[in-house]
């Protein structure tokens, strides 16, 4: 016996008169996984036996999209169809199988199941048809009844910590092998097989596999787990394949998860991360400066004078007793300390860097070089007075009061030597060219004794 697919145009033609008795399942609700097909007979139908659990020869079978149908003959699977369409049941034909859309991905497993369960003998006396919901079954809620251990790792601070994690969410699954589902899960049902009959078992197995699945993600913060739901679905299918795919014919399609740590673990993580950050001296110094600043603001806002004074005295006493100050922490971190804040305890002005001598000795702090004894050179932009006092920075000599001499004028020689201050070039000996003058007639740049335009003598 087998199913023969009807031609597309035959539904409204001659065959319509012959197939008025047919099996159909118009719709399957989201909570219905399997439904027994019910025959519908018409007055003009050629199949007039009408016996219960008998599919008469020539009966029509309709399969809608999102459905798969199997025909049971004497308790054994005889036909399978997952391709939507209109079919006729023919007892004289060979057993048939229509994979439909399920064949693209599940042709191999379905073929193996078909070879295992197909009926190889003569037609029996009882037949049933069952319709399977092959759509994605969504909205299956789950939640961990008790916390599960989860290892978190922060490579930035080399933190490894096992916390108690709670997880909840929803997952969806799909029947991928109706023959396996019929043989190992639902079996013969009178009317419907609903999801609530299996959801409790699936939820229990999901929660059992949750811990190993999270472990395979590895190295993630618990709040990052929800970003890897597709990977989790793959892991679950791999973990549950023996029970779900190979035994029940179902697979996880999608998986949503939300993870939360206990308040105690949250507090512990923040404390450890904060303490690890303080291992950096510069970060510790910045934290100390910020805390001291907050303390100063709080002390300044204190209405009682002794309260503010006591706060500052306490800060100074703590540092005097060996407490670390921000200046030392910045130096330990190799960074530059911030500018000292007036009135802040422990904040002293930085020491002078010293001066470098021409002999190569640097860091001198006195007036003479510690190696060669040369005097400290005067600072830049200073001038020496004729009385002998050097290093004057003002307009008058700090020793005798004489005014600062005007800077000597310099001139450039045509030979290329610049900065000559005398009357002759220091490079070639040429005399300094006469200064240019402007004539009253308007001619500018005259260098001789007479105007080059009018011949007037220089004033």
DRENTORBA-622504 format. One record per atom (N, C-alpha, C): residue in three letters; x, y, z. Coordinates in steps of 0.2 Angstrom, whole numbers, plus 5000, padded with zeros to 4 digits. Each point is the difference from the previous one (the first is absolute). Layout:
! residues N
AlaXYZ...
//
This chain:
! residues 459
Unk500449945000Unk499650065000Unk500450065000Unk499850064998Unk500450064999Unk499550064999Unk500450065000Unk499650064999Unk500250024993Unk499550024996Unk500150034993Unk499850075000Unk500550054998Unk499950075000Unk499550024995Unk499550035001Unk499550024995Unk500350064996Unk499850004994Unk500250064996Unk499650065002Unk500450064999Unk499750065003Unk499350024997Unk499949994994Unk499350014997Unk499549955002Unk500249955003Unk499549955001Unk499550015006Unk500250045004Unk499650015006Unk499350034998Unk500050044995Unk499350034999Unk499749964994Unk500349954998Unk499749964994Unk499749945002Unk500149954996Unk499649945000Unk500249965007Unk500750015002Unk500249965006Unk499650035006Unk499850065000Unk499650035006Unk499449965001Unk499749974995Unk499449965002Unk500249945003Unk500649974999Unk500249945003Unk500350015006Unk500350065002Unk500450005006Unk499650055005Unk499349995000Unk499650045005Unk500149975007Unk500349945000Unk500249975007Unk500750005000Unk500250045005Unk500750015001Unk500250025007Unk500750005001Unk500250015007Unk500450074999Unk499950045005Unk500350075000Unk500050025008Unk500650045001Unk500050045006Unk500250074998Unk499450045001Unk500150074997Unk500550045004Unk500050005006Unk500550045004Unk500249965006Unk500650025003Unk500349975006Unk500250065004Unk499750005006Unk500150065005Unk500749995002Unk500350065003Unk500750005002Unk500149945006Unk499549995004Unk500149955005Unk499949934998Unk499849994994Unk499949934997Unk500649974996Unk500249955002Unk500649974996Unk499849954995Unk499549965002Unk499849944996Unk499250005000Unk499749994995Unk499249994999Unk499949954996Unk499549965002Unk499749944996Unk499650034994Unk500149974994Unk499650034994Unk499349975001Unk499550044998Unk499349985000Unk499850004993Unk499649954998Unk499849994993Unk499350045000Unk499950034994Unk499450044998Unk499749974994Unk499449985001Unk499749964994Unk499450054997Unk499949994994Unk499550044997Unk499549954997Unk499450034998Unk499449954997Unk500249974994Unk500550044996Unk500149974993Unk500749965000Unk500349995006Unk500649965001Unk500049934997Unk500549984997Unk500049934997Unk500249955006Unk500350035005Unk500249965006Unk499550005005Unk499649945000Unk499450005004Unk500149955006Unk500649985002Unk500149955005Unk499950045007Unk500350055001Unk499950045005Unk500249975007Unk500449955000Unk500149965006Unk500650045004Unk499950005007Unk500550035004Unk500749974999Unk500550055000Unk500749984999Unk500149964993Unk499750024995Unk500149964994Unk500150064995Unk500550004996Unk500150054994Unk499849964994Unk499450024997Unk499849964994Unk500450024994Unk500149954996Unk500350014994Unk499750064996Unk500550044997Unk499850064997Unk499850065004Unk500149995007Unk499950065004Unk500550064999Unk499850065001Unk500450064999Unk500450015007Unk500650024999Unk500450035006Unk500250074998Unk499950045005Unk500250074999Unk500650025005Unk500550024998Unk500650025005Unk500150084998Unk499950045006Unk500150074999Unk500750025002Unk500250064998Unk500750025002Unk500150015007Unk500649985003Unk500149995007Unk499849945003Unk499849954996Unk499849945002Unk500449944997Unk500049945003Unk500249944998Unk499549955001Unk499949954996Unk499549955001Unk500349935000Unk499849955004Unk500249934999Unk499449965001Unk500049944996Unk499549965000Unk500249935004Unk499649985004Unk500149945004Unk499649944998Unk500349954998Unk499749944998Unk500149945005Unk499549985004Unk500049955005Unk500650025005Unk500050065002Unk500550025005Unk500750024997Unk500149994994Unk500750014997Unk499950064995Unk500650045000Unk500050064995Unk500049974993Unk499650024996Unk499949984993Unk500250064995Unk499850065002Unk500150054995Unk500250065004Unk500450054996Unk500250065003Unk500050054995Unk499850065002Unk499950064996Unk500150065003Unk500550044998Unk500150075003Unk500050054995Unk499749994994Unk499950054995Unk499350024999Unk499850065001Unk499350024999Unk499749984993Unk499449985001Unk499749994993Unk499449955002Unk499749984994Unk499449965000Unk500249934997Unk499949945004Unk500249944998Unk499449955000Unk500149944997Unk499549955000Unk500349945003Unk499649965004Unk500349945003Unk499849944995Unk500549974998Unk500049944996Unk500349945003Unk499649955001Unk500249945003Unk500449964996Unk500050014993Unk500349954996Unk500750034998Unk500250065002Unk500650034999Unk500549985005Unk500750014999Unk500549995004Unk500050055006Unk500349995006Unk500150055005Unk500450064997Unk499850065002Unk500350064997Unk500250045006Unk500450054999Unk500250055004Unk500250074997Unk499750055002Unk500150074998Unk500350045005Unk500650024999Unk500450035005Unk499850085000Unk499850034994Unk499850075000Unk500650045003Unk499850055003Unk500550055003Unk500549975005Unk499849945003Unk500449975005Unk500649964997Unk499949994993Unk500549964997Unk500750044999Unk499950064999Unk500650044999Unk500649995006Unk499750005006Unk500549995006Unk500049945003Unk499449965000Unk499949945004Unk499949944995Unk500250004994Unk499949944996Unk500349945002Unk500750015002Unk500349955003Unk499749965006Unk499950045005Unk499749975006Unk499349974999Unk499650044996Unk499349974998Unk500049944996Unk500549994996Unk500149944996Unk500249945005Unk500450015004Unk500249955005Unk499449985004Unk499650055002Unk499449985004Unk499549974996Unk499950024994Unk499649964996Unk500249934998Unk500649994999Unk500249934999Unk499949965007Unk500050035005Unk500049965007Unk499249995001Unk499650044998Unk499349995003Unk499549994994Unk500250004994Unk499549994994Unk499749935001Unk499449994997Unk499649945000Unk500249964994Unk500249945000Unk500249974994Unk499649944998Unk499449995004Unk499649944998Unk499450024996Unk499549965000Unk499450024997Unk499550055003Unk499650034997Unk499550055004Unk499749975005Unk499950035006Unk499649985006Unk499350025000Unk499749995005Unk499350025001Unk499950065003Unk500550035003Unk499850065004Unk500650064998Unk499750064998Unk500550054999Unk499850065003Unk500550045002Unk499950075003Unk500450054997Unk499850065000Unk500450054998Unk500150065005Unk500750025001Unk500150045005Unk500450064997Unk499850065002Unk500350064998Unk500550035006Unk500650034997Unk500550025005Unk500150084999Unk500050035005Unk500250085000Unk500750004999Unk500250024994Unk500850014998Unk500250075001Unk499550055002Unk500250075001Unk500550005006Unk500350065001Unk500450015006Unk499650015006Unk500149965005Unk499650015006Unk500350055005Unk499750065001Unk500450055003Unk499750015007Unk500350045004Unk499750025007Unk500149955005Unk500549965000Unk500149945005Unk500550035006Unk499750025005Unk500350035006Unk500449955004Unk500650035003Unk500449965004Unk500350045005Unk500349975005Unk500350045005Unk500449955005Unk500650025002Unk500349965005Unk499750005007Unk499849955003Unk499750005006Unk500550025006Unk500649984999Unk500650025005Unk500650034996Unk500450045003Unk500550034996Unk500549954998Unk500350014994Unk500549964997Unk500750035000Unk500649965002Unk500650035000Unk500350034993Unk500350055000Unk500250034994Unk500750045001Unk500549984996Unk500750035001Unk500050064996Unk500250065003Unk500150064996Unk500850015000Unk500250034994Unk500750015000Unk500150074997Unk500450055003Unk500250064997Unk500750004999Unk500250004994Unk500850004998Unk500350065002Unk499650065000Unk500350065001Unk500350015007Unk499749965005Unk500250015007Unk500249935003Unk500049954995Unk500149935002Unk499649975005Unk499350024999Unk499549985005Unk499749934998Unk500049955005Unk499649944999Unk499649995006Unk499349994998Unk499550005006Unk499449964998Unk499849955004Unk499449964999Unk499550035004Unk499450024996Unk499550035003Unk499349964999Unk499550015004Unk499449974999Unk499550044995Unk499949964995Unk499650034995Unk499349984999Unk499550044999Unk499349984999Unk499950024992Unk499649954997Unk499950014993Unk499349994998Unk499750044996Unk499349984998Unk499950034993Unk499549984997Unk499850024993Unk499549964996Unk500150004994Unk499549964996Unk500449964994Unk499849954998Unk500349964994Unk499449984995Unk500249984994Unk499649984995Unk500249934997Unk499649964998Unk500249934997Unk499649994994Unk500249954996Unk499649984995Unk500049924999Unk499449974998Unk500149934998Unk500349994994Unk500649975000Unk500349994993Unk500049934998Unk499749955004Unk500049934997Unk499349985003Unk499450014997Unk499449985002Unk499949925002Unk500449964996Unk499949935001Unk500349985006Unk500650035002Unk500349995007Unk499650025005Unk499750064999Unk499650035005Unk499449965002Unk499749974994Unk499449955001Unk500249945004Unk500649974998Unk500249945002Unk500250005007Unk500350055002Unk500350015007Unk499750045005Unk499650054998Unk499750055004Unk499249995001Unk499750024994Unk499250005001Unk499749944999Unk500249964995Unk499649934998Unk499350024998Unk499649955000Unk499350014998Unk499650045005Unk499750054998Unk499750055004Unk499350004997Unk499550015005Unk499350004998Unk499850074996Unk500350055002Unk499850074997Unk500650044999Unk500350035005Unk500550045000Unk500649985005Unk500650024998Unk500650005005Unk500250075000Unk500050035006Unk500250075002Unk500750005003Unk500250064999Unk500750015002Unk500150005008Unk499550015004Unk500050005007Unk500249935003Unk499949954995Unk500149935002Unk500849985000Unk500450044997Unk500749994999Unk500450065002Unk499750065001Unk500450065002Unk500449995007Unk499749975005Unk500349995006Unk500649964999Unk500049954996Unk500649964999Unk500650044996Unk499750034995Unk500550044996Unk500350065005Unk499650035004Unk500350055004Unk500549985005Unk499949945003Unk500549975004Unk500649984997Unk500049984994Unk500649984996Unk500450064998Unk499650054998Unk500350074998Unk500450025006Unk499750005006Unk500450035006Unk500649965002Unk499949934999Unk500649965001Unk500650014996Unk499850024994Unk500550014995Unk500350075000Unk499750045004Unk500150075000Unk500750025002Unk500249965006Unk500750015003Unk500549994995Unk500049934997Unk500649994995Unk500050044994Unk499450034998Unk499950044994Unk500450075002Unk499850025006Unk500450075002Unk500749995000Unk500249945003Unk500749995000Unk500450004994Unk499749984994Unk500349994994Unk500050074997Unk499650055002Unk500150074997Unk500750035003Unk500149995006Unk500750015003Unk500250074999Unk500350035006Unk500350075000Unk499550064999Unk499449995001Unk499550054999Unk499850035007Unk499950065000Unk499750035006Unk499249985000Unk499749995006Unk499449975000Unk499450044996Unk500250075000Unk499550044997Unk500150004992Unk500549974998Unk500149994992Unk499749944998Unk499849955004Unk499749944997Unk499450014996Unk499650055001Unk499450014996Unk500250024993Unk500650024999Unk500250024993Unk500249944995Unk500049945003Unk500249944997Unk499549955000Unk499450024998Unk499449955000Unk500149954995Unk500250024994Unk500149954994Unk500549955002Unk500550025003Unk500549955001Unk499749955006Unk499750035004Unk499749955005Unk499549954997Unk499650034995Unk499549954997Unk500449944997Unk500650024997Unk500449944997Unk500349965005Unk500250035005Unk500349955006Unk499449965003Unk499450025001Unk499549965002Unk499849954995Unk500050014994Unk499849954995Unk500549945000Unk500750025002Unk500549955000Unk499949965006Unk499950045006Unk499949975006Unk499449955001Unk499550024997Unk499349975000Unk499949954994Unk500550004996Unk499849964993Unk499849935002Unk500349975004Unk499949935002Unk499349995002Unk499750045004Unk499350005003Unk499550034995Unk500250064998Unk499550044996Unk500049984993Unk500550014996Unk500049994993Unk500049924998Unk500449965003Unk500049934998Unk499549965003Unk499750025006Unk499549965003Unk499350024999Unk499950075001Unk499450034999Unk499850044994Unk500550014996Unk499950034994Unk499950085000Unk500250035005Unk499950075001Unk500750045001Unk500150064998Unk500650045001Unk499850075003Unk500550035003Unk500050075003Unk500150044994Unk499550054999Unk500150054995Unk500350065002Unk499850035006Unk500350065002Unk499950005008Unk500550045003Unk500050005007Unk500250075003Unk499650025004Unk500050075004Unk500249995007Unk500550045002Unk500249995007Unk500150075004Unk499950005006Unk500150065004Unk500449975006Unk500650035002Unk500449975006Unk500050065005Unk500049985006Unk500150055005Unk500449975006Unk500450035003Unk500449985006Unk499750025006Unk500149975005Unk499750025007Unk500350075002Unk499750045004Unk500250065002Unk500749995004Unk500149955004Unk500649995003Unk500649994995Unk499949964995Unk500550004995Unk500150064996Unk499550044998Unk500150064997Unk500450055004Unk499950005007Unk500450045004Unk500749985000Unk500149935001Unk500749985000Unk500450014994Unk499749994994Unk500350024993Unk500250075000Unk499650055002Unk500250075000Unk500550015005Unk500049975005Unk500650025005Unk500649974998Unk500049944997Unk500749974997Unk500250044994Unk499650024996Unk500250044994Unk500350075002Unk499650035005Unk500350075003Unk500749995003Unk500049945004Unk500749995003Unk500549994995Unk499949964995Unk500549994995Unk500250064996Unk499550054999Unk500250064997Unk500550045004Unk499949995007Unk500550045004Unk500749975000Unk500149954997Unk500749974999Unk500450054996Unk499750044996Unk500350054996Unk500250065004Unk500650025002Unk500150065004Unk499750064998Unk500050014993Unk499750074998Unk499250005001Unk499749944999Unk499349995001Unk499950015008Unk500449975004Unk499950015007Unk500150075002Unk500550044997Unk500150075001Unk499450044998Unk499749994995Unk499550044997Unk499449995005Unk499949935002Unk499449995005Unk500150045007Unk500750005002Unk500150035006Unk499950085000Unk500250034994Unk499950074999Unk499350015000Unk499649964996Unk499350015000Unk499750005007Unk500249955004Unk499749995007Unk500250065004Unk500650024999Unk500250065004Unk499650064998Unk499950014994Unk499650064997Unk499349995003Unk499749945000Unk499350005003Unk500050015008Unk500649985003Unk500050015007Unk500150085002Unk500450034995Unk500050085001Unk499450034999Unk499649984995Unk499450034999Unk499549995005Unk500049945003Unk499649985006Unk500250045006Unk500650015001Unk500350045006Unk499850074999Unk500050034994Unk499950074999Unk499250015001Unk499649954998Unk499350015001Unk499849995008Unk500449985004Unk499949995007Unk499950065003Unk499450015003Unk499950075004Unk500450015006Unk500249955003Unk500550005006Unk500750014998Unk500350055002Unk500750014999Unk500549955002Unk499949975006Unk500449945002Unk499949944996Unk499449994996Unk499949954996Unk500550004994Unk500050064997Unk500550014994Unk500749995002Unk500250035006Unk500750005002Unk500149925002Unk499649975003Unk500149935002Unk500149964994Unk499650014994Unk500149964994Unk500750014997Unk500250065000Unk500750014997Unk500549985005Unk500050005006Unk500549985005Unk500049924999Unk499449974999Unk500049935000Unk500449974994Unk499950044994Unk500349984994Unk500850015000Unk500250055004Unk500750015001Unk500349955004Unk499649985006Unk500349955004Unk500149944997Unk499549984996Unk500049934996Unk500650004996Unk500250054997Unk500650004995Unk500650005004Unk500050045006Unk500650015004Unk500149935003Unk499549965001Unk500149935003Unk500349954995Unk500150024995Unk500349954995Unk499549994994Unk499450035000Unk499549994995Unk500350024993Unk499849974994Unk500250024994Unk499750064997Unk500350044997Unk499750064997Unk500050004993Unk499650044997Unk499950004992Unk500750014997Unk500450055002Unk500650014997Unk500549944999Unk500049965006Unk500449944999Unk499849954995Unk499349995000Unk499749964996Unk500150014993Unk499950074998Unk500150024993Unk500849984998Unk500450015005Unk500749994998Unk500149924999Unk499749965004Unk500149934999Unk499749984994Unk499550034998Unk499749984993Unk500350034994Unk500650045001Unk500350034995Unk499750054996Unk499550035003Unk499650054997Unk500150075003Unk499850054997Unk500150075003Unk499550015005Unk500250035006Unk499550025005Unk499750064998Unk499350015002Unk499750064999Unk500250065004Unk499950054997Unk500250075004Unk499849995007Unk500450035005Unk499849995007Unk499450055001Unk499649985005Unk499450045001Unk500150035007Unk499950065000Unk500250045006Unk499549975006Unk500449995006Unk499649985006Unk499949935000Unk500249964995Unk499849935000Unk500649965004Unk499949965005Unk500549975004Unk500549964995Unk500650005001Unk500549964997Unk500250024993Unk499750064998Unk500150024993Unk500550065000Unk500749984999Unk500550055001Unk500250024992Unk500350065000Unk500250024993Unk500649964998Unk500049984993Unk500549964998Unk500750035000Unk500549965001Unk500750025001Unk500250034993Unk500550055000Unk500350024994Unk500449954996Unk499950014994Unk500449954995Unk500750015000Unk500350065002Unk500750014999Unk500250034994Unk500650014999Unk500350034993Unk500649964998Unk500150004994Unk500549964997Unk500650044998Unk500649985002Unk500650034998Unk500349984993Unk500450054998Unk500349984993Unk500549945000Unk500249985006Unk500449955001Unk499749934999Unk499350005000Unk499649945000Unk499649985006Unk500250035006Unk499749995006Unk499350035000Unk499449965002Unk499450035000Unk499749995007Unk499550045002Unk499749995006Unk500350045005Unk500450054998Unk500350055005Unk499550045003Unk500050015007Unk499550045003Unk500350075003Unk500750005001Unk500350065003Unk500250054994Unk500450055002Unk500250054995Unk500649974996Unk500449955002Unk500649984997Unk499949924998Unk500349984995Unk500049934998Unk500349965005Unk499749945002Unk500249965005Unk500649964998Unk500249994993Unk500549974997Unk500650044999Unk499950064996Unk500650044997Unk500050075004Unk499550015003Unk500050075004Unk499850064996Unk499849994994Unk499850064996Unk499450035002Unk499950065000Unk499450045002Unk499449984996Unk499450005003Unk499449994997Unk499950054994Unk499949984994Unk499950054995Unk499450045001Unk500050074998Unk499450045001Unk499449974996Unk499450015003Unk499449984996Unk500050044994Unk499649974995Unk499850034994Unk499750075001Unk500150044995Unk499750075000Unk500350045005Unk500649995002Unk500350055005Unk500650044997Unk500250055003Unk500550044997Unk500550025006Unk500750014997Unk500550025005Unk500150085000Unk500150035005Unk500150075001Unk500850014999Unk500250064998Unk500750025000Unk500350005006Unk499650005006Unk500350005007Unk500349935001Unk499849954996Unk500249945002Unk499449955002Unk499550035002Unk499449965003Unk499649964994Unk500049945000Unk499749964995Unk499349975002Unk499649984996Unk499449975001Unk499450055002Unk500150064998Unk499550055000Unk499449984996Unk499450005003Unk499449984996Unk499550064999Unk500150065003Unk499650064999Unk500350054996Unk499850064999Unk500250054996Unk500650045003Unk500149985006Unk500650045004Unk500449955004Unk500650015000Unk500549965004Unk499849995007Unk500049945003Unk499849995007Unk500550025004Unk500750014998Unk500550025004Unk500150085000Unk500150034994Unk500250075000Unk499450054998Unk499549974997Unk499450034998Unk500050034993Unk500649994996Unk500050024993Unk499549974996Unk499850044995Unk499549974995Unk500349954996Unk499649954998Unk500249954995Unk500250034993Unk500649994998Unk500250034993Unk499549974995Unk500050054995Unk499649984994Unk500349954996Unk499749954997Unk500349954996Unk500450034994Unk500649974999Unk500450034994Unk499649984994Unk500050044995Unk499849994993Unk500449954997Unk499849964996Unk500449954996Unk499850014993Unk500549984995Unk499850004993Unk500349944997Unk499749994994Unk500249944996Unk500550024994Unk500549974999Unk500550014995Unk499849974993Unk500150034994Unk499949974994Unk500349934999Unk500549995004Unk500449934999Unk499649955003Unk499450015004Unk499649955003Unk500150005007Unk500550035003Unk500050005008Unk499550055003Unk499649975004Unk499550045004Unk500250015007Unk499750055003Unk500150025007Unk500650045002Unk500350034995Unk500650045001Unk499850065004Unk500450025006Unk499850055004Unk500550065000Unk500649994997Unk500550054999Unk499950044993Unk500550044998Unk500050044994Unk500349964994Unk500349945002Unk500249964994Unk499849935001Unk499949964994Unk499749935000Unk500649965004Unk499749965005Unk500449955003Unk500349944996Unk499749994994Unk500249954996Unk500550024994Unk499850054997Unk500450024994Unk500350075001Unk499950045005Unk500350065001Unk499750064997Unk499549994996Unk499750064996Unk499750055005Unk500050064998Unk499750055005Unk499250005000Unk499750025005Unk499350005001Unk499750054995Unk499649984995Unk499750054995Unk499650055004Unk500050064997Unk499750065003Unk499249985001Unk499850035005Unk499249995001Unk499650044994Unk499549974998Unk499650034995Unk499650065003Unk499850054996Unk499750065002Unk499450024995Unk499550035002Unk499550024996Unk500050074998Unk499950024994Unk500050074998Unk499450035001Unk500050075000Unk499350045001Unk499649994994Unk500349994994Unk499749994994Unk499549945000Unk500249955004Unk499649945000Unk500449944998Unk500650014998Unk500549944998Unk500249975007Unk499949945001Unk500249965006Unk500649964998Unk500449985005Unk500549954999Unk500750034997Unk500150065000Unk500650034998Unk500649985005Unk500549984997Unk500649985004Unk500650054999Unk500050044995Unk500550054999Unk499950075004Unk500450054998Unk499950065003Unk499550054997Unk499849984994Unk499550044996Unk499549954998Unk499450034999Unk499449974998Unk500149974993Unk499849944999Unk500149974993Unk499550034995Unk499550035002Unk499550034995Unk500150074999Unk500050045006Unk500150074999Unk500750035001Unk500449965003Unk500750035001Unk500150045006Unk499450005004Unk500150045006Unk500449975005Unk500450045004Unk500549975005Unk499649975006Unk500349955003Unk499749975006Unk499950055006Unk499550015003Unk499950045005Unk500549995006
//
